[in-house]
Amino acid sequence: MAKGYWIVRVDITDAEQYKKYIAANNKPLAAYGARFLVRGAPFENVEGGARQRNAVIEFPSYQAALDCYRSEDYQAAIKLRADVATADLIIIEGYEGPQPA
């Protein structure tokens, strides 16, 4: 079964308030087996637009990634983020096919 991923890009306008969102999202992320692969690391935007922070979060399955986002706990966390950040978040299924040789 392919893993699921959240690809997140965020601009934050109030870092102190945003910390409340981070604290609140911990519970649903843990409950659905999330693991951060990228979290706010230095980056270079070589094409297209960018936001201040980026994250890639791995889930055990695509369904787990969807379920986490749709969970009551995560929806409550989003409300803490709404007025202090602008986010782009996509949920995508991992790829298990052939790779470059």
Helices and strands as residue ranges (DSSP letters): E 4-12, H 15-31, E 35-39, E 53-59, H 62-70, H 72-81, E 85-93
